[in-house]
């Protein structure tokens, strides 16, 4: 949220998080940087549903959830996949046509290809299409190990929502 405000020069920024400590720290950082950001202490799924009901739309939406998959157990893995898909499905409904979705995953057990597949599926379920203009991840300060694909845990898709 702070980067969107400072570097992106966004006219309006809303940060949503369920973690009270994260919100408190974010407020302190925004105040230190003299940025006006609306902070909402809420579950992102509930908040997005409410914004959908209120017919609110945004030009840019950044999804950066906590790790949603932390087990190789088939049932738990599939629950995590559904969470990623549902979150992205809700997000595309509150983005203006032509708007930008930046969606992230920090689940090391989820491959970049599978993450992308489910983000695309989420958009298509809502009758939206994505124009993916970049696929990124961790910077050079987060090297990955050749024998541990899970170390490539940070994944980002940069998309235009059509």
N, CA and C atoms as a LAMMPS dump frame, in Angstrom:
ITEM: TIMESTEP
0
ITEM: NUMBER OF ATOMS
486
ITEM: BOX BOUNDS ff ff ff
-5.0000000000000000e+02 5.0000000000000000e+02
-5.0000000000000000e+02 5.0000000000000000e+02
-5.0000000000000000e+02 5.0000000000000000e+02
ITEM: ATOMS id mol type element x y z
1 1 1 N 0.822 -1.188 0
2 1 2 C 0 0 0
3 1 3 C 0.868 1.254 0
4 2 1 N 1.912 1.204 0.811
5 2 2 C 2.802 2.359 0.89
6 2 3 C 3.519 2.593 -0.438
7 3 1 N 3.969 1.524 -1.075
8 3 2 C 4.627 1.666 -2.386
9 3 3 C 3.658 2.2 -3.435
10 4 1 N 2.416 1.733 -3.398
11 4 2 C 1.416 2.219 -4.358
12 4 3 C 1.201 3.714 -4.174
13 5 1 N 1.21 4.158 -2.927
14 5 2 C 0.998 5.563 -2.635
15 5 3 C 2.209 6.418 -2.988
16 6 1 N 3.39 5.987 -2.531
17 6 2 C 4.6 6.792 -2.72
18 6 3 C 5.143 6.667 -4.139
19 7 1 N 5.464 5.447 -4.546
20 7 2 C 6.093 5.244 -5.853
21 7 3 C 5.091 5.284 -6.997
22 8 1 N 3.902 4.699 -6.776
23 8 2 C 2.873 4.67 -7.819
24 8 3 C 2.063 5.946 -7.909
25 9 1 N 2.2 6.813 -6.902
26 9 2 C 1.478 8.081 -6.85
27 9 3 C -0.031 7.891 -7.016
28 10 1 N -0.546 6.8 -6.43
29 10 2 C -1.976 6.522 -6.495
30 10 3 C -2.745 7.625 -5.779
31 11 1 N -3.853 8.051 -6.373
32 11 2 C -4.674 9.1 -5.781
33 11 3 C -5.376 8.612 -4.522
34 12 1 N -5.67 7.318 -4.471
35 12 2 C -6.379 6.731 -3.333
36 12 3 C -5.848 5.324 -3.121
37 13 1 N -5.551 4.976 -1.868
38 13 2 C -5.037 3.648 -1.553
39 13 3 C -5.793 3.106 -0.345
40 14 1 N -6.225 1.86 -0.465
41 14 2 C -6.861 1.154 0.64
42 14 3 C -6.063 -0.122 0.883
43 15 1 N -5.656 -0.327 2.111
44 15 2 C -4.944 -1.538 2.494
45 15 3 C -5.844 -2.384 3.376
46 16 1 N -5.96 -3.657 3.06
47 16 2 C -6.841 -4.571 3.797
48 16 3 C -6.006 -5.716 4.353
49 17 1 N -6.172 -5.989 5.646
50 17 2 C -5.445 -7.102 6.257
51 17 3 C -6.214 -7.579 7.471
52 18 1 N -6.17 -8.864 7.711
53 18 2 C -6.841 -9.454 8.862
54 18 3 C -5.967 -9.392 10.116
55 19 1 N -4.676 -9.218 9.934
56 19 2 C -3.73 -9.198 11.039
57 19 3 C -3.665 -7.792 11.645
58 20 1 N -4.127 -7.668 12.888
59 20 2 C -4.142 -6.365 13.558
60 20 3 C -2.742 -5.773 13.698
61 21 1 N -1.759 -6.623 13.977
62 21 2 C -0.384 -6.128 14.122
63 21 3 C 0.143 -5.594 12.787
64 22 1 N -0.21 -6.269 11.698
65 22 2 C 0.218 -5.797 10.371
66 22 3 C -0.403 -4.436 10.058
67 23 1 N -1.676 -4.269 10.395
68 23 2 C -2.353 -2.981 10.162
69 23 3 C -1.689 -1.891 11.007
70 24 1 N -1.415 -2.181 12.265
71 24 2 C -0.786 -1.188 13.146
72 24 3 C 0.58 -0.775 12.605
73 25 1 N 1.381 -1.742 12.159
74 25 2 C 2.697 -1.425 11.594
75 25 3 C 2.558 -0.631 10.3
76 26 1 N 1.605 -1.003 9.471
77 26 2 C 1.377 -0.293 8.204
78 26 3 C 0.971 1.156 8.465
79 27 1 N 0.13 1.365 9.467
80 27 2 C -0.288 2.733 9.818
81 27 3 C 0.919 3.558 10.258
82 28 1 N 1.776 2.958 11.09
83 28 2 C 2.984 3.673 11.535
84 28 3 C 3.865 4.036 10.335
85 29 1 N 4.076 3.086 9.437
86 29 2 C 4.912 3.351 8.258
87 29 3 C 4.301 4.436 7.376
88 30 1 N 2.993 4.391 7.18
89 30 2 C 2.33 5.42 6.363
90 30 3 C 2.483 6.79 7.018
91 31 1 N 2.295 6.852 8.329
92 31 2 C 2.442 8.127 9.04
93 31 3 C 3.869 8.655 8.945
94 32 1 N 4.849 7.772 9.1
95 32 2 C 6.247 8.189 8.981
96 32 3 C 6.547 8.755 7.597
97 33 1 N 5.867 8.226 6.589
98 33 2 C 6.073 8.672 5.211
99 33 3 C 5.046 9.708 4.771
100 34 1 N 4.268 10.198 5.713
101 34 2 C 3.266 11.243 5.461
102 34 3 C 2.325 10.869 4.316
103 35 1 N 1.819 9.642 4.371
104 35 2 C 0.909 9.149 3.341
105 35 3 C -0.468 8.907 3.943
106 36 1 N -1.489 9.297 3.188
107 36 2 C -2.871 9.072 3.607
108 36 3 C -3.354 7.783 2.943
109 37 1 N -3.478 6.767 3.743
110 37 2 C -3.925 5.459 3.266
111 37 3 C -5.07 5.012 4.163
112 38 1 N -6.127 4.507 3.55
113 38 2 C -7.234 3.958 4.33
114 38 3 C -6.881 2.517 4.688
115 39 1 N -6.92 2.209 5.975
116 39 2 C -6.597 0.862 6.446
117 39 3 C -7.861 0.18 6.917
118 40 1 N -8.065 -1.047 6.465
119 40 2 C -9.254 -1.811 6.819
120 40 3 C -8.812 -3.119 7.467
121 41 1 N -9.256 -3.315 8.7
122 41 2 C -8.968 -4.563 9.405
123 41 3 C -10.1 -5.527 9.085
124 42 1 N -9.847 -6.441 8.143
125 42 2 C -10.908 -7.323 7.661
126 42 3 C -10.293 -8.472 6.873
127 43 1 N -11.036 -9.554 6.778
128 43 2 C -10.672 -10.657 5.907
129 43 3 C -10.84 -10.204 4.457
130 44 1 N -9.856 -10.415 3.621
131 44 2 C -9.895 -9.941 2.229
132 44 3 C -11.054 -10.553 1.446
133 45 1 N -11.382 -11.803 1.712
134 45 2 C -12.491 -12.446 1.011
135 45 3 C -13.797 -11.713 1.324
136 46 1 N -14.045 -11.46 2.612
137 46 2 C -15.265 -10.762 3.025
138 46 3 C -15.289 -9.343 2.478
139 47 1 N -14.149 -8.668 2.551
140 47 2 C -14.077 -7.287 2.087
141 47 3 C -14.356 -7.2 0.59
142 48 1 N -13.771 -8.103 -0.189
143 48 2 C -14.015 -8.089 -1.632
144 48 3 C -15.479 -8.394 -1.956
145 49 1 N -16.083 -9.312 -1.233
146 49 2 C -17.51 -9.596 -1.442
147 49 3 C -18.353 -8.352 -1.153
148 50 1 N -18.01 -7.644 -0.075
149 50 2 C -18.751 -6.429 0.27
150 50 3 C -18.556 -5.358 -0.8
151 51 1 N -17.355 -5.205 -1.302
152 51 2 C -17.099 -4.209 -2.345
153 51 3 C -17.867 -4.567 -3.621
154 52 1 N -17.95 -5.852 -3.902
155 52 2 C -18.729 -6.306 -5.056
156 52 3 C -20.206 -5.94 -4.869
157 53 1 N -20.743 -6.208 -3.693
158 53 2 C -22.14 -5.861 -3.405
159 53 3 C -22.368 -4.358 -3.482
160 54 1 N -21.362 -3.574 -3.079
161 54 2 C -21.46 -2.11 -3.126
162 54 3 C -21.166 -1.554 -4.508
163 55 1 N -20.859 -2.446 -5.459
164 55 2 C -20.53 -2.059 -6.833
165 55 3 C -19.325 -1.114 -6.902
166 56 1 N -18.348 -1.33 -6.021
167 56 2 C -17.11 -0.552 -6.043
168 56 3 C -16.155 -1.157 -7.058
169 57 1 N -15.441 -0.31 -7.752
170 57 2 C -14.475 -0.754 -8.767
171 57 3 C -13.169 -0.007 -8.572
172 58 1 N -12.083 -0.665 -8.941
173 58 2 C -10.76 -0.075 -8.851
174 58 3 C -10.029 -0.213 -10.186
175 59 1 N -9.084 0.684 -10.385
176 59 2 C -8.23 0.634 -11.576
177 59 3 C -7.086 -0.359 -11.369
178 60 1 N -6.648 -0.505 -10.13
179 60 2 C -5.527 -1.386 -9.804
180 60 3 C -5.863 -2.12 -8.507
181 61 1 N -5.57 -3.403 -8.492
182 61 2 C -5.765 -4.197 -7.277
183 61 3 C -4.558 -5.107 -7.108
184 62 1 N -3.991 -5.105 -5.921
185 62 2 C -2.829 -5.942 -5.623
186 62 3 C -3.254 -6.965 -4.576
187 63 1 N -3.145 -8.237 -4.934
188 63 2 C -3.441 -9.323 -4.002
189 63 3 C -2.124 -9.915 -3.53
190 64 1 N -1.87 -9.829 -2.249
191 64 2 C -0.649 -10.39 -1.672
192 64 3 C -1.019 -11.142 -0.405
193 65 1 N -1.705 -12.282 -0.571
194 65 2 C -2.171 -13.017 0.606
195 65 3 C -1.035 -13.754 1.305
196 66 1 N -1.296 -14.184 2.535
197 66 2 C -0.314 -15.048 3.194
198 66 3 C -0.278 -16.398 2.485
199 67 1 N 0.65 -17.226 2.878
200 67 2 C 0.753 -18.566 2.293
201 67 3 C -0.575 -19.293 2.514
202 68 1 N -1.189 -19.739 1.425
203 68 2 C -2.477 -20.422 1.501
204 68 3 C -2.347 -21.933 1.358
205 69 1 N -1.156 -22.395 1.007
206 69 2 C -0.895 -23.836 0.904
207 69 3 C 0.358 -24.128 1.717
208 70 1 N 0.186 -24.938 2.756
209 70 2 C 1.365 -25.269 3.56
210 70 3 C 1.454 -26.753 3.873
211 71 1 N 0.781 -27.561 3.049
212 71 2 C 0.822 -29.007 3.251
213 71 3 C 0.759 -29.723 1.907
214 72 1 N 1.457 -30.822 1.819
215 72 2 C 1.402 -31.657 0.614
216 72 3 C 0.174 -32.573 0.614
217 73 1 N -0.522 -32.646 1.746
218 73 2 C -1.733 -33.447 1.837
219 73 3 C -2.707 -32.996 0.741
220 74 1 N -3.189 -33.962 -0.054
221 74 2 C -4.04 -33.638 -1.207
222 74 3 C -5.224 -32.752 -0.84
223 75 1 N -5.915 -33.097 0.225
224 75 2 C -7.104 -32.328 0.605
225 75 3 C -6.735 -30.898 0.988
226 76 1 N -5.718 -30.725 1.811
227 76 2 C -5.292 -29.387 2.224
228 76 3 C -4.725 -28.588 1.05
229 77 1 N -3.993 -29.261 0.168
230 77 2 C -3.448 -28.602 -1.017
231 77 3 C -4.598 -28.075 -1.878
232 78 1 N -5.606 -28.898 -2.106
233 78 2 C -6.746 -28.493 -2.933
234 78 3 C -7.56 -27.377 -2.293
235 79 1 N -7.664 -27.374 -0.968
236 79 2 C -8.342 -26.269 -0.283
237 79 3 C -7.581 -24.963 -0.537
238 80 1 N -6.256 -25.024 -0.456
239 80 2 C -5.431 -23.849 -0.724
240 80 3 C -5.582 -23.354 -2.147
241 81 1 N -5.6 -24.274 -3.109
242 81 2 C -5.796 -23.903 -4.518
243 81 3 C -7.132 -23.188 -4.683
244 82 1 N -8.176 -23.736 -4.072
245 82 2 C -9.504 -23.105 -4.178
246 82 3 C -9.499 -21.705 -3.565
247 83 1 N -8.745 -21.514 -2.494
248 83 2 C -8.654 -20.183 -1.882
249 83 3 C -8.007 -19.188 -2.842
250 84 1 N -6.904 -19.602 -3.488
251 84 2 C -6.28 -18.715 -4.471
252 84 3 C -7.247 -18.396 -5.602
253 85 1 N -7.942 -19.412 -6.072
254 85 2 C -8.87 -19.214 -7.185
255 85 3 C -10.027 -18.31 -6.759
256 86 1 N -10.595 -18.548 -5.591
257 86 2 C -11.712 -17.725 -5.112
258 86 3 C -11.288 -16.276 -4.889
259 87 1 N -10.126 -16.058 -4.299
260 87 2 C -9.648 -14.702 -4.053
261 87 3 C -9.473 -13.944 -5.367
262 88 1 N -8.875 -14.597 -6.354
263 88 2 C -8.677 -13.948 -7.65
264 88 3 C -9.997 -13.754 -8.391
265 89 1 N -10.925 -14.674 -8.207
266 89 2 C -12.241 -14.55 -8.808
267 89 3 C -12.975 -13.326 -8.265
268 90 1 N -12.902 -13.129 -6.959
269 90 2 C -13.509 -11.946 -6.347
270 90 3 C -12.818 -10.669 -6.839
271 91 1 N -11.502 -10.731 -6.952
272 91 2 C -10.735 -9.545 -7.353
273 91 3 C -11.095 -9.071 -8.756
274 92 1 N -11.208 -9.99 -9.706
275 92 2 C -11.461 -9.538 -11.085
276 92 3 C -12.827 -8.878 -11.22
277 93 1 N -13.725 -9.176 -10.293
278 93 2 C -15.053 -8.562 -10.364
279 93 3 C -15.074 -7.12 -9.887
280 94 1 N -14.053 -6.694 -9.152
281 94 2 C -14.038 -5.308 -8.669
282 94 3 C -12.98 -4.457 -9.386
283 95 1 N -12.47 -4.966 -10.493
284 95 2 C -11.496 -4.22 -11.291
285 95 3 C -12.19 -3.704 -12.546
286 96 1 N -11.995 -2.428 -12.806
287 96 2 C -12.549 -1.812 -14.022
288 96 3 C -11.996 -2.523 -15.25
289 97 1 N -12.776 -2.633 -16.327
290 97 2 C -12.229 -3.194 -17.573
291 97 3 C -10.98 -2.413 -17.988
292 98 1 N -9.927 -3.144 -18.271
293 98 2 C -8.658 -2.522 -18.619
294 98 3 C -7.788 -2.234 -17.412
295 99 1 N -8.324 -2.504 -16.206
296 99 2 C -7.576 -2.271 -14.978
297 99 3 C -6.493 -3.323 -14.771
298 100 1 N -5.695 -3.096 -13.764
299 100 2 C -4.527 -3.935 -13.508
300 100 3 C -4.747 -4.794 -12.259
301 101 1 N -4.415 -6.066 -12.388
302 101 2 C -4.38 -6.991 -11.264
303 101 3 C -2.944 -7.459 -11.099
304 102 1 N -2.404 -7.267 -9.914
305 102 2 C -1.12 -7.856 -9.542
306 102 3 C -1.463 -8.882 -8.488
307 103 1 N -1.228 -10.144 -8.789
308 103 2 C -1.598 -11.2 -7.862
309 103 3 C -0.372 -12.02 -7.499
310 104 1 N -0.28 -12.349 -6.226
311 104 2 C 0.926 -12.976 -5.689
312 104 3 C 0.619 -14.287 -4.985
313 105 1 N 1.635 -15.117 -4.899
314 105 2 C 1.591 -16.318 -4.079
315 105 3 C 2.957 -16.495 -3.437
316 106 1 N 2.927 -16.852 -2.147
317 106 2 C 4.185 -17.184 -1.465
318 106 3 C 4.15 -18.629 -0.985
319 107 1 N 3.307 -19.433 -1.619
320 107 2 C 3.219 -20.857 -1.278
321 107 3 C 4.251 -21.626 -2.08
322 108 1 N 5.292 -22.083 -1.414
323 108 2 C 6.362 -22.797 -2.093
324 108 3 C 5.924 -24.104 -2.724
325 109 1 N 4.868 -24.71 -2.195
326 109 2 C 4.392 -25.983 -2.745
327 109 3 C 3.571 -25.798 -4.015
328 110 1 N 3.246 -24.567 -4.349
329 110 2 C 2.462 -24.253 -5.552
330 110 3 C 3.407 -23.782 -6.651
331 111 1 N 3.424 -24.496 -7.767
332 111 2 C 4.302 -24.099 -8.871
333 111 3 C 3.772 -22.836 -9.544
334 112 1 N 4.663 -22.139 -10.21
335 112 2 C 4.267 -20.933 -10.934
336 112 3 C 3.232 -21.265 -12.008
337 113 1 N 3.421 -22.385 -12.712
338 113 2 C 2.467 -22.771 -13.759
339 113 3 C 1.085 -23.062 -13.191
340 114 1 N 1.03 -23.758 -12.073
341 114 2 C -0.259 -24.09 -11.471
342 114 3 C -0.931 -22.836 -10.905
343 115 1 N -0.147 -21.952 -10.314
344 115 2 C -0.691 -20.681 -9.825
345 115 3 C -1.328 -19.909 -10.984
346 116 1 N -0.59 -19.778 -12.083
347 116 2 C -1.106 -19.052 -13.247
348 116 3 C -2.38 -19.709 -13.789
349 117 1 N -2.38 -21.028 -13.871
350 117 2 C -3.55 -21.756 -14.373
351 117 3 C -4.801 -21.414 -13.565
352 118 1 N -4.67 -21.37 -12.245
353 118 2 C -5.837 -21.124 -11.401
354 118 3 C -6.238 -19.65 -11.373
355 119 1 N -5.303 -18.752 -11.54
356 119 2 C -5.649 -17.331 -11.661
357 119 3 C -6.438 -17.121 -12.954
358 120 1 N -5.981 -17.722 -14.032
359 120 2 C -6.688 -17.613 -15.312
360 120 3 C -8.076 -18.236 -15.2
361 121 1 N -8.162 -19.401 -14.592
362 121 2 C -9.457 -20.065 -14.411
363 121 3 C -10.418 -19.174 -13.612
364 122 1 N -9.894 -18.514 -12.582
365 122 2 C -10.718 -17.625 -11.761
366 122 3 C -11.313 -16.496 -12.601
367 123 1 N -10.493 -15.908 -13.447
368 123 2 C -10.971 -14.814 -14.3
369 123 3 C -11.998 -15.322 -15.303
370 124 1 N -11.719 -16.447 -15.938
371 124 2 C -12.624 -17.001 -16.94
372 124 3 C -13.963 -17.381 -16.326
373 125 1 N -13.966 -17.877 -15.088
374 125 2 C -15.221 -18.203 -14.398
375 125 3 C -16.131 -16.994 -14.292
376 126 1 N -15.545 -15.815 -14.224
377 126 2 C -16.319 -14.575 -14.103
378 126 3 C -16.501 -13.87 -15.436
379 127 1 N -16.163 -14.565 -16.526
380 127 2 C -16.347 -13.98 -17.847
381 127 3 C -15.34 -12.895 -18.172
382 128 1 N -14.21 -12.873 -17.485
383 128 2 C -13.164 -11.878 -17.73
384 128 3 C -11.966 -12.583 -18.355
385 129 1 N -11.191 -11.852 -19.079
386 129 2 C -9.959 -12.359 -19.674
387 129 3 C -8.794 -11.569 -19.117
388 130 1 N -7.638 -12.21 -19.074
389 130 2 C -6.434 -11.567 -18.575
390 130 3 C -5.42 -11.409 -19.685
391 131 1 N -4.788 -10.282 -19.705
392 131 2 C -3.647 -10.054 -20.58
393 131 3 C -2.442 -10.007 -19.633
394 132 1 N -1.702 -11.097 -19.587
395 132 2 C -0.571 -11.188 -18.66
396 132 3 C 0.626 -10.518 -19.318
397 133 1 N 1.093 -9.429 -18.705
398 133 2 C 2.216 -8.732 -19.316
399 133 3 C 3.53 -8.952 -18.584
400 134 1 N 3.497 -9.649 -17.449
401 134 2 C 4.76 -10.028 -16.821
402 134 3 C 4.516 -11.117 -15.782
403 135 1 N 5.513 -11.919 -15.596
404 135 2 C 5.544 -12.963 -14.579
405 135 3 C 6.849 -12.771 -13.832
406 136 1 N 6.751 -12.437 -12.564
407 136 2 C 7.966 -12.181 -11.802
408 136 3 C 7.932 -12.976 -10.505
409 137 1 N 8.934 -12.762 -9.707
410 137 2 C 9.039 -13.454 -8.428
411 137 3 C 10.03 -12.732 -7.554
412 138 1 N 10.72 -13.482 -6.762
413 138 2 C 11.678 -12.904 -5.825
414 138 3 C 12.851 -12.274 -6.568
415 139 1 N 13.447 -11.308 -5.909
416 139 2 C 14.635 -10.667 -6.46
417 139 3 C 15.864 -11.53 -6.25
418 140 1 N 16.981 -11.024 -6.661
419 140 2 C 18.225 -11.786 -6.571
420 140 3 C 18.639 -12.062 -5.129
421 141 1 N 18.027 -11.351 -4.185
422 141 2 C 18.346 -11.596 -2.775
423 141 3 C 17.601 -12.809 -2.206
424 142 1 N 16.785 -13.475 -3.053
425 142 2 C 16.091 -14.711 -2.67
426 142 3 C 16.461 -15.817 -3.67
427 143 1 N 17.689 -16.3 -3.643
428 143 2 C 18.081 -17.329 -4.613
429 143 3 C 17.31 -18.626 -4.39
430 144 1 N 17.18 -19.39 -5.45
431 144 2 C 16.501 -20.688 -5.346
432 144 3 C 17.531 -21.802 -5.46
433 145 1 N 17.221 -22.907 -4.803
434 145 2 C 18.116 -24.058 -4.821
435 145 3 C 17.714 -25.016 -5.929
436 146 1 N 18.689 -25.526 -6.653
437 146 2 C 18.404 -26.423 -7.78
438 146 3 C 17.71 -27.711 -7.345
439 147 1 N 17.922 -28.126 -6.132
440 147 2 C 17.314 -29.369 -5.651
441 147 3 C 16.069 -29.127 -4.791
442 148 1 N 15.559 -27.894 -4.789
443 148 2 C 14.407 -27.555 -3.951
444 148 3 C 13.496 -26.575 -4.685
445 149 1 N 12.598 -27.082 -5.527
446 149 2 C 11.713 -26.183 -6.272
447 149 3 C 10.856 -25.305 -5.356
448 150 1 N 10.608 -25.751 -4.116
449 150 2 C 9.808 -24.97 -3.185
450 150 3 C 10.481 -23.657 -2.797
451 151 1 N 11.8 -23.554 -3.026
452 151 2 C 12.493 -22.319 -2.689
453 151 3 C 12.158 -21.201 -3.676
454 152 1 N 11.476 -21.544 -4.75
455 152 2 C 10.956 -20.532 -5.682
456 152 3 C 9.513 -20.236 -5.258
457 153 1 N 9.387 -19.751 -4.05
458 153 2 C 8.058 -19.618 -3.457
459 153 3 C 7.34 -18.331 -3.851
460 154 1 N 8.055 -17.271 -4.168
461 154 2 C 7.4 -16.017 -4.527
462 154 3 C 7.063 -15.987 -6.015
463 155 1 N 5.777 -15.771 -6.295
464 155 2 C 5.303 -15.726 -7.683
465 155 3 C 4.359 -14.523 -7.823
466 156 1 N 4.523 -13.772 -8.902
467 156 2 C 3.655 -12.632 -9.188
468 156 3 C 3.223 -12.676 -10.63
469 157 1 N 1.956 -12.392 -10.841
470 157 2 C 1.419 -12.206 -12.191
471 157 3 C 0.962 -10.754 -12.298
472 158 1 N 1.366 -10.099 -13.362
473 158 2 C 0.992 -8.722 -13.652
474 158 3 C 0.032 -8.789 -14.84
475 159 1 N -1.221 -8.406 -14.619
476 159 2 C -2.257 -8.644 -15.623
477 159 3 C -3.116 -7.413 -15.873
478 160 1 N -3.548 -7.286 -17.099
479 160 2 C -4.626 -6.344 -17.435
480 160 3 C -5.892 -7.188 -17.472
481 161 1 N -6.944 -6.706 -16.819
482 161 2 C -8.199 -7.434 -16.755
483 161 3 C -9.131 -6.881 -17.826
484 162 1 N -9.494 -7.759 -18.769
485 162 2 C -10.326 -7.334 -19.895
486 162 3 C -11.763 -7.777 -19.711
